[in-house]
C-alpha cells in the first residue's frame, strides 16, 4: 500500500474510453493523448506463441490484407470484452505509450463501460486494467460520461436525455440529480451501420465489399435522410462471379441502406421516452435530446430523430470526444 502511494505520485490519473471502434486515453492535466482504433495484429508461431505485431492505427491498416500467419483482432465487440488477453495487452500498450515509459506506471484509471453490462463483464474490464498496470480502477457508465462530456446540467433536478451512438452499442440515458434515471443499451451502432451497407451492396449491386470499404462509404456519403445535393463516391469491390468491379454510389443509396438501423434507433428512443414520468418528459420537450458518439457524424441523423420523436434534437460539440471528455472530467468530480 505504501509503495502504491509512492508510485502514485509519479503516475498521473488516466481516463480510458474503451470503445468497440476506438480507444481514447486521456491524462489528468494533459487531456487526450491517444485516439486509436481498438485493433490488435498478432502473429502465431509454430509453437502456438502469440506475438503482438501492431496495435491501433497500424493494426487497422492490416485489416483484410494479412497472410495466413497474421491475424487482426478487434478485442472489443458490442462494447464489451470479447478477447480478454488481447484487451489486456492493448490497454497495457496504450498506458505505456501515454506515459512514454514502462517503469513505475501505476495510475488510477477511470474506464467507461456501456450501461447494462453484466457483473462478469464489469470484472473483466477491471481485471484487464489492473493486469495492465493500474493502481486502482473505477468504472463509469457511458450515458453518464456522455452527458458530462456534452456539458449537460446533470446535477440539476431538470432532466437531460443523451443518446451516444458508438461503434458497438448505442446508449440512451435520462439523467437527473447526478444519476441515471432511465437507461437503455442497444446493439445498433456504427458496426451495424457498416454491416447494413455491406448487405445492401451485395443485394442491390451484387458487389462484395469489406468492413473498411463500408466504413469509408459511411464517412464519405453516409446520411439518415436524402440530401438536397446528392453526394457520390466510387466503390470498388468484387462481384459474385469473382470479377473486380467499380460502381458509383450516391448518398440516397446509403440512406436506403441505413433505413432499417435508423428505424431501430428511433424505436428504442421512443421506448425510453414512453417510460419517462410526465414532469421529466416536460423537461425533454423544453431542452431537447443531445447526440454524442461517432454515429452523430451520419448526416441528418439529428433531423431524422427529430422528425420521428417530434422533439428538438441537437448534436453535441465534438461528439466523437464527448464520452472521453466526460470520463476524464469524472476524476475532478470525484475529488471535488
N, C-alpha and C positions, 0 to 999 in steps of 0.2 A: 504493500500500500504506500509506504514512504517513497519507495523507488518510483512508483507510478506518479506520485505527486511531483517529484523532482523532474521526471521525464516530461510531465505535463507542461512545465514552464518553457520547454523547448519545442513544444508541438502545438501549433495553432488549431483551434476548433475548426472542424470541417463540416460542410453540408453536402450530401450526395443525393441528387435526383437520379435514382437508379431506374432509368426508363427502358422500355422494350426497344425503342429505336435508338435513343441517345442517352449517354450518361453525362451529367453535368456536375462538376466538382467545384465548390466554392470554398474559400478560406476566409475566416473572420478577419476583417481589416484589409483584405485584398480584393474581395469579390470573386467573380467567376474566373477560374484559372484553367479549366479543362471543359471542353464541349466536344465529345467524340462519339461516334457510333458504338453501340453496345454489341460489339462483334469481336470474336477471337479466332485467329487462324492457328491451327495446330498441325504438327507433323508426328505421325506414329511410326516408330521404327519396328524392325522385325521382332524385337523382344517385347513389344507392346508398350514401350516407354513413350510418353507424350511430351513433346517439347512445344512451347509457345513460340510461334514464328512472328506473329504480329498481333497488335491489339488496336482497336479504334479505326481511324481513317484508313490506315494501311491495310488492315484486315478486310474492311468493307470493299476496298478496291479489288480484292481477290474473288469476291462472290461470283460464282458461275464460270470461273476461269482456272480452277485448280486441277492439278494432276491427281491421280488416284490416292497418293500417299498423304495428301494435304486436305484437311477438312476445315471448312469455315463454319463456325458455330455461333449462333445467337443464344447466349446462355439465359436470356430473359424472354419469356413468352407470355403473352396476355398479362403483362405487368407483374408477373411473379417469376421466381427462380425455377428454371427448367433443368439447369445443369449446375449443381452445387459447386463442384470443383472448379469449373470454368468461371463461375461468378466470383468465387473467392480470389482466383488468380487475376481476374480482370480488375477487381476492387484494389487488390494489392498493387497492381501495376499503376493504377491511377493515383493512389495515395503517394507512392514513391515518386511518380512523375510530378505531382503537385508540389511536393516538398523539395524536389530536386536533390534528394539524398535518401539513403536507406537506413542509416543508423539513428537510434533514439526517436523513431517515429511512433508515437503512441497518442494520437489525437483523440479527442472526444468527437464522435461523429453523429450527426443527425441524418437519418436516411428517410426519404419519402417513399411511402408504400401506398398501393391502391386501397380504397375503402373496402372492407368486407373480406380481406384475405384471411385465411384460417390461422389458428394459433400455430400450427405446424409450419405454415409458410412464413409467419412472423419470426419464428425461431430460426428458420433457415436464413433469413436476411440478417438477423442479429449475429448468428454464428459465423456467417460469411465475413461480416465486417470485423468481428473480433479476431477471427483467424487471420485476417489480412493485416492486423496490427492495431486495431482500435483499442483505446483505453476504456472507453465507455461507449455504448451505442443507445441512441434514442430513436424512436420511430414517430413520424408524423404522417397523418393520412392526407392523401393527395388533394381532396377538395378543400381541406383547411389550408394547406400550403398554397394552393392556387388563389384562394381568397385573400390570404395575407399578401402574396406577391402582387396581386392586382390592386392592392391598396383599398380593399373594401372595409367598411367600418364594422369589423367582425365583433367588437366588444359592445356595440350598441344594442339596445333592445329591438332596433329596426332590422328586419330580416334581409339577408342578401342571398342571391342564388347564383352559383357559378357552375359552368359546365366546362370541364377540362377534357379536351379531345386529344389523347396521346397517341402512342404507337400501337399499344396492345389493348388498352381499355379507355373507355370514356367514363369519367367520374362526374356525377351530378351531386351537388351538395347545397343544402339550405343551411345557412349559418346565422346564429343569433346569440348574443351574450357570450361570445367566445367559444361556443360549442356547435357541433354538427347536430342539427335537429332532425333532418331527413337526409339520407344519402342513398345513392344507387350507383352501382358499378356494372357496366355492360361491355361485352367484348366486340363492340362495333367502333372501330377507331382506324388509325392510319393503315395498319396492316390489312384490315378488312377492305379498306378502300382500294388498296393495291390489288388484292385478290379479285375484287369485283371488276377491275379494269382488265386483268388477265383473262377472266372468264368471258367478258364482253368481247374482247378482241378475238378470242377463239370462236365464239358463236357467230359474231357479226361479220368478221372478215376472214375466218379460217386461218388466222395468224397466231402463231405461238410466240409469246414473249416471256421474259423472265421478270423477277421481282424488281431488279434495278431499273429496267426499262419502264415498268408500270409506275414506279415511284417518280421517275423523270417526267412521265406524262402528267401525273397528278400535279407536280410542282409547276410545270410549264403552262398547262392549259386547264387544270382542274377547276371545276365550278359546280356549285349546287343548283344553279338556275341558268338558263340560257343568257348569254351576254349580248348587250346591244351591238357590240362589234366582236364578231367571232374571232377566236384565236385558233391558230393551226400549228401543227408540228408534223414532221416526217417520222414515221415509226418503222424501224427495221426489225424483221423477225424471220421466222421460218414457217412456211405453210405446212399443212398436214401431209403433203406429199413428200416433203423434205427439201423443197426448193427455197432459196433465200428470196425474200420479197420486201418491198417498201410501199407503204401506203401513207396518204395524207389524212391525218386525224384532226377533227375540229373539236372545239370546246363543247359544242352541242352533243357530240358523241359521248364525251366524258360525263356530262350532266346526266345523260341517259344511263350510262354505266353505273353511276353513283346513286341513282334514284332510290334503289332499294335500301341502301345504307342510310340515306338521308331520312327516309320514311321511318326506319327503325329508331334513329336518333330522336326524331320528333315525338314518336310514340312513347319512348322512355321519359322524355322531358315532360310530356303531358301527364304521365302516370305520377311523377313526383309532384307536379302542380296540383293534381287531384287529391293528394294526401295532405296538403297544407291546410292548417286551420284558417278560417276566414280572415282574421287580423293579419296573419303573415302574408296571405295572398294579396291583401291590400298594399302591403309594403312592396311586393314584387311588381305589382301594377305600376306603382309610383317610381320605383328605382330601376326596373328592368332586369335583364339577365346578362351576365358577363361571360364571354367565351375566352378560354385560355387554351394553351397547348398548340401543337403543330397543326391540328385539324382546323384551327381558326384561320389558317392561311388559304384554305379552299375558298375560292372566290364566291361571294354572295351567300355564304353559309349563314351569316347573320340575317340577311334578308329572308332566306328560306325559313329559318326557325321563327322569325318574327311573324311571317305570314301564317305559319302553322299554329302558333300559340296565341296570336293576336296581342302580343306583348312587345315592348321595345327590347331589342337585343343589341348588345354592343360588344366589340372585340377589344380586349384588354391591350394596353400599351405593351409592346414587345411580348406577345402571347407565348412565344416559344420559351421564354425565360421566366415566366411568372411563377411556376412551381419551384424552380431552383432558387429564385429570389426569396420566395416565401419560406422555403426550407432554411435558408441562411438567416433570415430575419427571426426565425424561431429561437435561435440561440440567444439573441438580445432580449427577446420577450421573456425567456425563462430566467435570465439573470437580472431583469428589471425588478 
